Amino acid sequence: MLKSGLEKIIASRDWLYERLREICNKKDIFLAKTVTNFVFLRPRDAQAVFDGLKAAGILIRKMGDYLRITAGTPEENRELISAIEPLL
C-alpha cells in the first residue's frame, strides 16, 4: 500500500512538472523538478502569481521570489494549470 501511494505522488508531481515545463519554457521561467512532492519555480512576479492563485482559491507557498507548488490530485493539478498559465 505504501508503494502504491508513493507511485501516485511521483506520478502527480511528474505530471505537474511536465505541464508547467511546457508553460515555463515558452516564457523563459526557471522551473526545478525535485525529488519530493512539489515543484519549484521563479516567475517574473512571484507575488502577483501567488495573489492570483490565492484569489482563485489555490494556495501555494511563496518563498521570496520563488513559488513552491505541491502536487495534488489530478483534478487539483489541472485546476492549478488552468489558473496559473495566464498569471505567468
Contacts in CASP RR format, 6 or more apart in sequence:
PFRMAT RR
TARGET T0000
AUTHOR 0000-0000-0000
METHOD contacts of the structure
MODEL  1
MLKSGLEKIIASRDWLYERLREICNKKDIFLAKTVTNFVFLRPRDAQAVF
DGLKAAGILIRKMGDYLRITAGTPEENRELISAIEPLL
9 37 0 8 1.000
9 71 0 8 1.000
12 37 0 8 1.000
12 71 0 8 1.000
12 72 0 8 1.000
12 73 0 8 1.000
12 74 0 8 1.000
12 77 0 8 1.000
13 33 0 8 1.000
13 34 0 8 1.000
13 36 0 8 1.000
13 37 0 8 1.000
13 38 0 8 1.000
13 39 0 8 1.000
13 71 0 8 1.000
14 33 0 8 1.000
15 71 0 8 1.000
15 74 0 8 1.000
15 77 0 8 1.000
16 39 0 8 1.000
16 69 0 8 1.000
16 71 0 8 1.000
16 72 0 8 1.000
16 77 0 8 1.000
16 80 0 8 1.000
16 81 0 8 1.000
17 31 0 8 1.000
17 33 0 8 1.000
17 39 0 8 1.000
19 77 0 8 1.000
19 81 0 8 1.000
20 31 0 8 1.000
20 39 0 8 1.000
20 41 0 8 1.000
20 69 0 8 1.000
20 81 0 8 1.000
20 84 0 8 1.000
21 31 0 8 1.000
23 29 0 8 1.000
23 81 0 8 1.000
23 84 0 8 1.000
23 85 0 8 1.000
23 88 0 8 1.000
24 30 0 8 1.000
24 31 0 8 1.000
24 41 0 8 1.000
24 88 0 8 1.000
27 88 0 8 1.000
29 41 0 8 1.000
29 42 0 8 1.000
29 43 0 8 1.000
29 44 0 8 1.000
29 88 0 8 1.000
30 41 0 8 1.000
30 42 0 8 1.000
31 39 0 8 1.000
31 40 0 8 1.000
31 41 0 8 1.000
32 39 0 8 1.000
32 40 0 8 1.000
32 41 0 8 1.000
33 39 0 8 1.000
34 40 0 8 1.000
37 70 0 8 1.000
37 71 0 8 1.000
38 68 0 8 1.000
38 69 0 8 1.000
38 70 0 8 1.000
38 71 0 8 1.000
39 68 0 8 1.000
39 69 0 8 1.000
39 71 0 8 1.000
40 66 0 8 1.000
40 67 0 8 1.000
40 68 0 8 1.000
40 69 0 8 1.000
41 66 0 8 1.000
41 67 0 8 1.000
41 69 0 8 1.000
42 65 0 8 1.000
42 66 0 8 1.000
42 67 0 8 1.000
43 49 0 8 1.000
43 67 0 8 1.000
43 87 0 8 1.000
43 88 0 8 1.000
44 88 0 8 1.000
46 62 0 8 1.000
46 64 0 8 1.000
46 65 0 8 1.000
46 66 0 8 1.000
46 67 0 8 1.000
47 62 0 8 1.000
48 87 0 8 1.000
49 67 0 8 1.000
49 84 0 8 1.000
49 87 0 8 1.000
49 88 0 8 1.000
50 60 0 8 1.000
50 62 0 8 1.000
50 67 0 8 1.000
52 83 0 8 1.000
52 87 0 8 1.000
53 59 0 8 1.000
53 60 0 8 1.000
53 80 0 8 1.000
53 83 0 8 1.000
53 84 0 8 1.000
53 87 0 8 1.000
56 83 0 8 1.000
58 79 0 8 1.000
58 80 0 8 1.000
58 83 0 8 1.000
58 84 0 8 1.000
60 67 0 8 1.000
60 68 0 8 1.000
60 69 0 8 1.000
60 70 0 8 1.000
61 67 0 8 1.000
61 68 0 8 1.000
61 69 0 8 1.000
61 70 0 8 1.000
62 68 0 8 1.000
69 80 0 8 1.000
71 77 0 8 1.000
END
